[in-house]
């Protein structure tokens, strides 16, 4: 149904549709006009709720072909809104990049209504195909169950969760292929229930493009060895067959202690993996890297081995090893000026002026960068420090 309000010609003085000479007519006419306008307005709002009108066609301000991506369930609505509120307040309200929500189930009307109301940009909702969220036919299900039970006995985190394994496999090899994601070049991965502590007054997508960066992270840590027992050997075996994918001046010295980056023409990867990886619940990266022949071939090779299910390979070490070995180290960026919490860890930029100015609100003493489990000191050693990570807080 289409609605139209009475036409008013702005070039002429407005004359009400009743006469002021007759007070009774005036009152009755006024009531009639108000009633008419109210009926039209209410009918319009029933068809076009304010939450929908507000975001029906938002004008994107950011200049990059980028999107914010969240893998989330309907039951995580509150956690999703918490993350969105902070992301919008700290960054996206200034740029209005679109949000893409992905789920292995259909999104509910409630989820769509609330998240679209929170977003400053466009919102899109996609369902993951069952073939990308299920166990491939070549996997021995009985062996998977046996190994899961063994890991449960060892108290390995998420050891008994099949959905966690599906999530890690999806984030490793499929999210960037989703039809809603396919048109974009850049993404910022946003998890439900995370916090952002600092205003970001520049566009990180533009920064990545202008500075020839491919992969960005905020925290780095050690992986649980029991979850990736064979990943390093599998990666080395893959590169023995595909040495052309090894980048010169890569981050091999970050992954293998007392090692040098690969030199031009190196065709082998040696040494023992120290388990360091970039924590992938925060990623700002170039989607074209995941779509590259090098990464696609790597993922397909790993997927056939079944480590996502037999062990519990995570997308974090897989993304990290790919970026660190297939790219020059200079293409990897640590966002030291971004304050971030993903339970149970948080990091807070250390520069005094970022706190005095009100740009950041977080405890500089709650800072995972300096934790014994953090791999950032190793990264700083081989790549240097980035702005925001180079000043210690005053002692109390």
C-alpha positions in Angstrom: 0.0 0.0 0.0 1.3 3.5 -0.8 0.6 6.5 1.5 0.7 10.2 0.6 0.3 13.3 2.7 -1.7 16.3 1.6 0.3 18.5 -0.8 1.6 21.8 0.6 2.9 24.4 -1.9 5.9 26.0 -0.2 5.6 29.0 -2.5 2.3 30.1 -1.1 1.1 30.9 2.5 -0.5 27.8 4.0 -4.2 27.9 4.4 -5.8 25.3 6.7 -8.7 23.4 5.3 -11.2 25.1 7.6 -12.3 28.6 8.5 -11.2 30.5 11.7 -14.5 32.5 11.5 -16.5 29.7 13.0 -15.0 28.5 16.3 -17.0 25.3 16.2 -16.0 24.6 12.7 -12.4 25.4 13.6 -12.3 22.9 16.4 -14.1 20.3 14.4 -12.0 20.9 11.3 -8.8 20.8 13.3 -9.8 17.5 14.9 -10.6 16.1 11.5 -7.3 17.1 10.0 -5.3 15.9 13.0 -7.2 12.6 12.9 -6.5 12.3 9.1 -2.8 13.0 9.5 -2.6 10.6 12.5 -4.2 7.8 10.6 -1.9 8.2 7.7 1.2 8.3 10.0 0.2 5.3 12.0 -0.6 3.3 8.9 2.8 4.3 7.5 4.7 3.3 10.6 2.9 -0.1 10.7 4.2 -0.9 7.3 7.7 0.8 7.8 8.7 0.6 11.5 11.2 3.2 12.7 14.0 0.6 13.2 13.6 -0.4 9.6 13.3 3.2 8.3 16.4 4.2 10.2 18.5 1.7 8.3 16.6 1.1 5.2 19.2 2.7 2.9 22.2 3.9 5.1 24.8 5.8 3.2 28.2 4.1 3.7 30.9 6.7 4.6 33.9 4.4 4.6 35.7 4.3 1.3 36.8 0.6 1.2 35.0 -2.4 -0.1 34.8 -3.9 3.3 32.4 -5.5 5.8 32.1 -6.4 9.5 31.5 -10.2 9.8 30.0 -12.1 12.7 29.5 -15.8 13.0 26.7 -16.1 15.6 23.7 -18.0 16.8 20.2 -16.7 17.5 20.7 -17.6 21.2 23.7 -15.2 21.3 21.6 -12.1 20.5 22.6 -10.2 23.7 26.3 -11.0 23.2 26.0 -9.9 19.5 24.4 -6.6 20.5 27.0 -6.0 23.2 29.8 -6.3 20.6 27.9 -4.2 18.0 27.2 -1.4 20.5 30.9 -1.1 21.3 32.0 -1.4 17.7 29.5 1.2 16.5 30.4 3.6 19.3 34.1 3.2 19.0 34.4 3.0 15.2 31.6 2.2 12.8 29.2 5.0 13.4 31.8 7.2 11.7 32.1 4.9 8.7 28.9 2.9 8.4 30.4 -0.3 7.0 27.9 -3.1 6.5 27.4 -6.0 8.9 27.2 -9.6 7.7 25.8 -12.2 10.1 26.3 -15.9 9.4 24.6 -18.8 11.1 24.1 -22.5 10.6 20.4 -21.9 11.2 17.9 -19.4 9.9 18.0 -16.1 11.8 14.9 -15.3 13.8 12.9 -12.1 13.2 13.9 -11.0 16.7 17.6 -11.3 15.9 17.2 -9.4 12.6 15.1 -6.6 14.1 17.4 -5.9 17.0 20.7 -6.2 15.1 19.5 -4.1 12.2 18.4 -1.5 14.7 21.8 -1.4 16.3 23.8 -1.1 13.1 24.7 2.2 11.5 25.2 0.5 8.1 23.4 -2.0 6.1 22.8 -5.5 7.6 22.8 -8.9 5.8 21.9 -12.3 7.1 23.2 -15.6 5.6 22.7 -19.3 6.4 25.6 -21.6 6.1 25.2 -24.6 3.9 25.0 -28.0 5.6 28.0 -29.3 3.5 30.2 -26.7 5.1 28.9 -27.4 8.6 29.1 -31.2 8.8 31.6 -33.9 8.8 33.0 -34.8 5.4 32.3 -38.3 4.1 36.0 -39.3 4.2 36.2 -38.8 8.0 36.1 -41.9 10.2 33.3 -40.9 12.6 34.1 -43.7 15.1 37.8 -42.6 15.2 36.6 -39.0 15.8 34.4 -40.1 18.7 37.3 -42.1 20.2 39.7 -39.2 20.0 37.2 -36.8 21.4 36.6 -39.0 24.4 40.3 -39.2 24.9 40.7 -35.4 24.8 37.8 -35.0 27.2 39.6 -37.2 29.7 42.6 -34.9 29.4 40.3 -31.9 30.1 41.2 -30.2 26.8 39.0 -27.1 26.2 36.1 -27.8 23.7 37.3 -31.4 23.5 33.8 -32.8 23.4 32.2 -30.1 21.2 31.5 -31.0 17.6 30.0 -27.6 16.9 33.3 -26.0 17.9 35.1 -28.2 15.3 32.6 -27.2 12.6 33.2 -23.5 13.5 36.9 -23.8 13.3 36.7 -25.6 9.9 34.2 -23.0 8.6 36.3 -20.1 9.7 39.4 -21.8 8.2 38.1 -22.5 4.7 34.6 -21.3 4.0 33.4 -18.0 5.4 35.1 -16.0 2.7 33.3 -18.1 0.0 29.8 -17.3 1.3 27.7 -15.4 -1.3 27.2 -12.5 1.0 30.9 -12.1 1.6 32.1 -12.8 -1.9 31.6 -9.2 -3.2 34.0 -7.8 -0.6 37.8 -7.3 -0.5 38.3 -6.6 3.2 36.7 -7.8 6.5 36.8 -7.2 10.2 35.9 -10.3 12.2 33.7 -9.5 15.2 32.8 -12.1 17.8 29.8 -12.0 20.1 30.5 -10.8 23.6 33.7 -8.9 23.0 34.7 -5.3 24.0 36.5 -2.5 22.3 38.2 0.0 24.6 39.4 2.8 22.3 38.0 5.2 19.8 39.4 4.4 16.4 39.5 7.7 14.5 40.9 6.3 11.3 39.8 3.7 8.8 41.8 0.5 9.4 40.8 -0.9 6.0 42.2 2.2 4.3 45.3 1.9 6.5 45.8 -1.7 5.4 45.4 -0.9 1.7 47.6 2.2 1.7 50.3 0.5 3.6 50.3 -2.7 1.6 49.1 -4.9 4.6 47.2 -8.1 4.3 46.6 -9.4 7.8 46.0 -7.6 11.0 45.7 -8.8 14.6 45.7 -7.5 18.2 46.7 -10.5 20.4 49.0 -13.4 20.0 49.5 -16.5 22.2 50.5 -20.2 22.3 48.2 -22.9 21.1 47.4 -26.0 23.0 49.8 -28.6 21.6 47.3 -31.5 22.1 44.9 -29.8 19.7 47.3 -29.5 16.8 49.7 -32.5 17.2 50.2 -33.0 13.5 49.5 -29.5 12.1 53.1 -28.3 11.8 54.2 -31.6 10.1 51.2 -31.4 7.8 52.1 -27.8 6.9 55.7 -28.7 6.1 54.6 -31.7 4.0 52.3 -29.4 2.0 55.1 -26.9 1.4 57.4 -29.7 0.3 54.9 -30.2 -2.6 54.3 -26.5 -3.1 57.5 -24.6 -2.4 56.4 -21.8 -4.7 54.1 -20.6 -1.9 56.9 -19.9 0.5 57.4 -16.1 0.7 60.8 -14.6 1.2 61.3 -12.6 4.4 58.3 -14.3 5.9 57.6 -14.8 9.6 59.3 -18.2 10.0 61.4 -16.6 12.7 58.2 -15.9 14.7 57.1 -19.6 14.6 60.5 -21.3 15.0 62.8 -20.1 17.7 66.4 -19.1 16.7 65.5 -19.3 13.1 65.7 -16.8 10.2 63.0 -15.8 7.8 62.9 -17.7 4.6 65.3 -16.3 2.1 64.6 -15.8 -1.6 64.5 -19.2 -3.3 64.2 -21.2 0.0 62.1 -24.4 -0.7 62.0 -26.0 2.7 60.6 -25.2 6.2 62.7 -26.5 9.1 62.6 -26.4 12.8 60.0 -27.1 15.5 56.9 -25.0 15.8 56.8 -23.0 19.1 52.9 -22.9 19.0 52.7 -19.1 18.6 49.7 -17.8 16.6 47.6 -14.7 16.1 44.4 -14.9 18.0 41.9 -14.9 15.2 38.7 -13.9 17.0 40.0 -10.4 16.0 41.1 -10.2 12.4 41.2 -7.3 9.9 42.4 -8.8 6.7 42.3 -9.0 2.9 39.8 -11.6 1.8 41.7 -12.0 -1.5 44.5 -13.7 0.5 42.1 -16.5 1.7 40.8 -16.8 -1.9 44.3 -17.1 -3.3 45.6 -20.3 -4.9 48.2 -20.7 -2.1 45.7 -20.6 0.8 42.9 -22.5 -1.0 45.4 -25.3 -1.8 46.6 -25.3 1.8 43.1 -25.5 3.3 42.0 -28.3 0.9 45.1 -30.3 1.8 44.5 -29.9 5.5 40.8 -30.6 5.2 41.5 -34.0 3.5 43.7 -35.0 6.5 40.8 -34.6 8.9 42.7 -32.8 11.6 39.7 -30.5 12.3 37.9 -33.5 13.7 40.6 -36.0 14.7 42.5 -33.5 16.7 40.8 -30.1 17.0 42.7 -27.8 14.7 41.7 -24.2 15.2 41.4 -21.6 12.5 43.8 -19.4 14.5 47.0 -21.4 14.0 45.9 -22.2 10.4 45.4 -18.6 9.5 48.6 -17.7 11.3 50.8 -20.2 9.6 49.4 -19.4 6.2 49.8 -15.6 6.7 53.2 -16.0 8.3 54.7 -18.4 5.7 52.9 -17.3 2.5 53.4 -13.5 3.0 56.4 -11.3 3.7 56.4 -10.3 7.3 55.9 -6.7 6.3 52.4 -7.5 5.2 51.3 -8.5 8.7 50.3 -5.7 11.1 49.8 -5.6 14.9 47.1 -3.0 15.8 48.8 -1.9 19.0 46.4 1.1 19.3 43.2 -1.0 19.6 42.1 -2.0 23.0 40.2 -5.3 23.0 38.8 -8.0 25.3 37.8 -11.5 24.4 37.3 -13.5 27.5 39.4 -14.5 29.3 42.1 -12.0 27.9 42.3 -8.3 27.3 44.8 -5.8 26.1 45.0 -2.1 26.7 47.1 0.4 24.7 49.9 1.7 26.8 50.3 5.3 25.5 49.4 7.8 28.2 47.9 10.4 25.9 45.4 7.9 24.6 44.0 7.7 28.1 44.3 11.3 29.1 42.4 12.4 26.0 39.6 10.0 26.6 40.3 8.0 23.5 40.7 4.8 25.6 39.1 3.5 28.8 40.7 0.4 30.1 43.2 -0.7 32.8 46.8 -0.5 31.5 47.7 -3.1 34.1 45.2 -5.6 32.7 47.4 -6.1 29.6 47.8 -9.5 28.0 50.7 -8.3 25.8 53.0 -8.7 28.9 51.5 -12.0 30.0 53.7 -15.0 30.1 51.3 -16.8 27.8 51.5 -14.0 25.2 53.6 -14.3 22.1 53.7 -10.6 21.4 57.2 -10.2 22.9 58.4 -12.8 20.2 56.6 -10.8 17.5 58.2 -7.5 18.7 61.6 -9.1 18.6 61.2 -10.1 14.9 58.9 -7.4 13.6 59.2 -4.4 16.0 56.5 -2.6 18.0 53.6 -0.7 16.5 52.0 2.5 17.9 50.1 1.9 21.1 52.2 -0.9 22.4 55.4 0.8 23.3 54.9 2.6 26.6 54.6 0.9 30.0 52.0 2.2 32.5 53.3 4.0 35.6 53.9 1.8 38.6 51.3 2.1 41.4 
